[in-house]
Amino acid sequence: MNPYDFARIDWNKAPERRKPAWHHRLTGQNGKQLYSGFMHIDIYAETPLFIADPRNVSFDPRKAAQSMQNQQEEYIIPGSSLKGMIRCVVETLGNGCLTLFDGDYERGRINYRREVPNEFQHCDTNTDLCIACRIFGMLKNRESGIFLGKVNIGDARSYPDKIIKYEPMYTAILAEPKPHHAAFYLDETGRHIAGRKYYFHRSQKLEPLKDTGPKSGKMGNRYIQPLDYDTQFHVRLDFTNLEADEFAVLMLAIVLEEDMRHKIGYGKPLGLGSIELRPISLTLIDYAARYTQAGTERGKTLLEGDEMWYTLNEHIAEFGRQNRLQTLAMDDLRRIWRWPAESNTQYYYPSKRDWFDNPDNHGKRIAQTL
């Protein structure tokens, strides 16, 4: 089956845009509570994981490229990668604008901009922002201003005693996306894009898709040494002045549901990059109380264990009760990011010869590649 599918967009429900709560405020509009604080998160590799290190590029095809490390030689998942992954989930489940959508593919031969209504396009003014841009910031052009994001994520650093290396491997050849296959990239009506792309997980019972050796030419492959599953990392995520719906969808994008996992890094179509984000503690800081109370812990509340999960679940449930959760997209993401993955399903790119050149397959959807 094709290794990716799309989380659909409800085109009848445009992103809600409003003025953000600015960084200097102690309370939101009409005195409503703002949420600030930080969360400690453990990250578990559920499959082999490879984050390419641009400083460690070998031109020797016999020397495996290593995963990214910091100056202390700790293996890391860059904070920018985690932030981009979480933002994409927020946009998907919270009905954000299409921040990263370009629409211009294959050197200009394919352009899907017309298949995205104007009200779903990237926010362009800092006084009227969708939920994702209110959380993570907006930088469209200086004439309409910018808005600094209110979430900061550091690099996730490996635990010294929780590093497990996978054997060096030649990856199977990664085919380039082919947006001209409109049956995959447009919805069933042909009037809109299919949605936001996500990759299926590959079962832990199956090896990642490999090759027996190097393949040269335009469609080459890489020789890499991923980190193996059960490698563990730790990261701190800070947030400031989030309104209730923003806080809720951010927490949902982090914890997902019990039988779902995130996907990150290189080789997602090959079965690499499945991870679990597991919150360890949540600290909430009430800055209005912090500046009016005495004591070193004024306005600060530490939540762990059942108390933390009760708080998270209550906010996420309220987000759903207010009809803010994009149920169409959530249904799709549950299916695509379901964990554990099915061991009897093989994911691979359909070949041009066996699939796309066959007239019987014209117009078939991704699910029909099975």
Backbone hydrogen bonds, N-H to C=O, Kabsch-Sander energy under -0.5 kcal/mol:
donor,donor_aa,acceptor,acceptor_aa,energy
2,N,366,I,-0.5
5,D,198,Y,-2.4
7,A,196,R,-2.8
8,R,6,F,-0.7
11,W,9,I,-1.2
13,K,10,D,-1.8
18,R,129,L,-2.1
22,W,20,P,-0.7
25,R,22,W,-1.4
28,G,32,K,-3.7
31,G,28,G,-1.5
32,K,29,Q,-1.4
35,Y,242,L,-3.1
36,S,34,L,-0.6
37,G,239,F,-2.7
38,F,283,T,-2.0
39,M,237,L,-2.7
40,H,281,S,-1.9
41,I,235,V,-2.8
42,D,278,R,-2.6
43,I,233,F,-2.4
44,Y,276,E,-2.2
45,A,231,T,-2.5
46,E,44,Y,-0.6
46,E,274,S,-2.9
47,T,274,S,-1.2
49,L,227,L,-3.0
52,A,50,F,-0.6
53,D,66,Q,-0.8
56,N,53,D,-2.0
58,S,56,N,-0.6
63,K,60,D,-2.2
64,A,62,R,-0.6
65,A,223,Y,-2.7
67,S,225,Q,-0.6
68,M,51,I,-2.0
70,N,74,E,-2.2
73,E,70,N,-2.0
76,I,68,M,-2.1
77,I,156,A,-1.9
82,L,78,P,-1.9
83,K,79,G,-2.8
84,G,80,S,-2.2
85,M,81,S,-2.2
86,I,82,L,-2.6
87,R,83,K,-2.7
88,C,84,G,-2.0
89,V,85,M,-1.5
90,V,86,I,-2.4
91,E,87,R,-2.8
92,T,88,C,-2.0
93,L,89,V,-2.9
94,G,90,V,-2.5
95,N,91,E,-0.6
96,G,91,E,-2.3
98,L,120,F,-2.2
99,T,97,C,-1.6
101,F,98,L,-0.6
105,Y,103,G,-0.7
105,Y,110,I,-3.3
109,R,106,E,-1.6
110,I,105,Y,-2.0
112,Y,103,G,-2.4
115,E,112,Y,-1.4
116,V,113,R,-1.6
120,F,117,P,-2.0
121,Q,118,N,-1.5
126,N,144,S,-1.7
128,D,125,T,-1.4
129,L,18,R,-2.5
134,R,130,C,-2.0
135,I,131,I,-1.2
136,F,132,A,-3.1
137,G,133,C,-1.5
138,M,147,F,-2.2
140,K,145,G,-0.6
141,N,145,G,-0.5
144,S,141,N,-0.8
145,G,142,R,-1.0
147,F,138,M,-2.6
149,G,136,F,-0.5
150,K,135,I,-3.2
152,N,238,D,-2.6
154,G,236,R,-1.7
156,A,77,I,-2.6
157,R,155,D,-0.6
157,R,234,H,-2.3
158,S,75,Y,-2.4
159,Y,232,Q,-2.3
162,K,159,Y,-1.9
164,I,162,K,-0.6
166,Y,226,P,-2.5
169,M,224,I,-3.1
170,Y,211,D,-0.6
171,T,169,M,-0.6
171,T,222,R,-2.9
172,A,209,L,-1.7
174,L,220,G,-0.5
175,A,173,I,-0.8
181,H,178,K,-2.2
182,A,180,H,-1.9
184,F,181,H,-2.0
185,Y,181,H,-1.8
186,L,182,A,-2.5
187,D,192,H,-2.7
190,G,187,D,-1.3
193,I,115,E,-1.1
194,A,185,Y,-2.4
196,R,7,A,-2.1
198,Y,5,D,-2.7
200,F,3,P,-2.6
201,H,336,I,-0.9
203,S,342,E,-0.5
206,L,203,S,-1.6
209,L,270,L,-2.2
211,D,170,Y,-2.7
220,G,217,G,-0.7
220,G,218,K,-0.9
221,N,215,K,-1.0
224,I,169,M,-2.6
224,I,222,R,-0.6
225,Q,65,A,-2.4
227,L,49,L,-2.9
228,D,164,I,-3.6
230,D,45,A,-3.2
231,T,228,D,-1.4
232,Q,162,K,-1.8
233,F,43,I,-2.5
234,H,157,R,-2.0
235,V,41,I,-2.4
237,L,39,M,-2.7
238,D,152,N,-3.0
239,F,37,G,-2.6
240,T,150,K,-2.0
242,L,35,Y,-2.6
247,F,243,E,-2.8
248,A,244,A,-2.2
249,V,245,D,-2.2
250,L,246,E,-1.9
251,M,247,F,-2.2
252,L,248,A,-2.3
253,A,249,V,-2.3
254,I,250,L,-1.2
255,V,251,M,-2.7
256,L,252,L,-2.8
260,M,257,E,-1.8
261,R,337,W,-1.5
262,H,275,I,-1.9
264,I,273,G,-2.3
266,Y,50,F,-2.7
268,K,265,G,-0.5
270,L,267,G,-1.2
271,G,267,G,-0.5
271,G,268,K,-1.2
272,L,267,G,-2.0
273,G,48,P,-2.4
275,I,262,H,-1.9
276,E,44,Y,-2.3
278,R,42,D,-3.4
278,R,276,E,-0.6
280,I,40,H,-3.5
281,S,40,H,-1.3
282,L,303,L,-2.7
283,T,38,F,-3.0
284,L,282,L,-0.5
284,L,301,T,-2.7
285,I,36,S,-3.0
286,D,284,L,-0.5
286,D,299,G,-3.3
287,Y,285,I,-1.0
290,R,286,D,-2.3
291,Y,287,Y,-1.6
292,T,289,A,-1.3
293,Q,289,A,-1.4
298,R,295,G,-0.9
300,K,297,E,-2.0
301,T,284,L,-2.9
303,L,282,L,-3.0
303,L,301,T,-0.5
305,G,280,I,-0.6
307,E,304,E,-1.0
308,M,304,E,-1.2
309,W,305,G,-2.2
310,Y,306,D,-2.6
311,T,307,E,-1.9
312,L,308,M,-2.6
313,N,309,W,-2.8
314,E,310,Y,-2.2
315,H,311,T,-2.0
316,I,312,L,-2.4
317,A,313,N,-2.5
318,E,314,E,-2.1
319,F,315,H,-1.8
320,G,316,I,-1.6
321,R,317,A,-2.5
322,Q,318,E,-1.8
323,N,320,G,-1.9
324,R,319,F,-2.0
325,L,319,F,-0.6
326,Q,93,L,-2.2
327,T,325,L,-1.3
330,M,326,Q,-2.4
331,D,327,T,-2.5
332,D,328,L,-1.5
333,L,329,A,-2.8
334,R,330,M,-2.5
335,R,331,D,-1.4
336,I,332,D,-2.6
337,W,333,L,-2.9
338,R,335,R,-0.6
339,W,259,D,-2.5
345,T,342,E,-0.8
346,Q,344,N,-0.5
347,Y,345,T,-0.5
348,Y,1,M,-2.4
355,W,351,S,-2.2
356,F,351,S,-1.2
357,D,352,K,-2.3
358,N,355,W,-1.0
361,N,358,N,-2.1
362,H,359,P,-1.2
364,K,361,N,-2.2
368,Q,365,R,-1.2
369,T,366,I,-2.3
370,L,367,A,-1.0
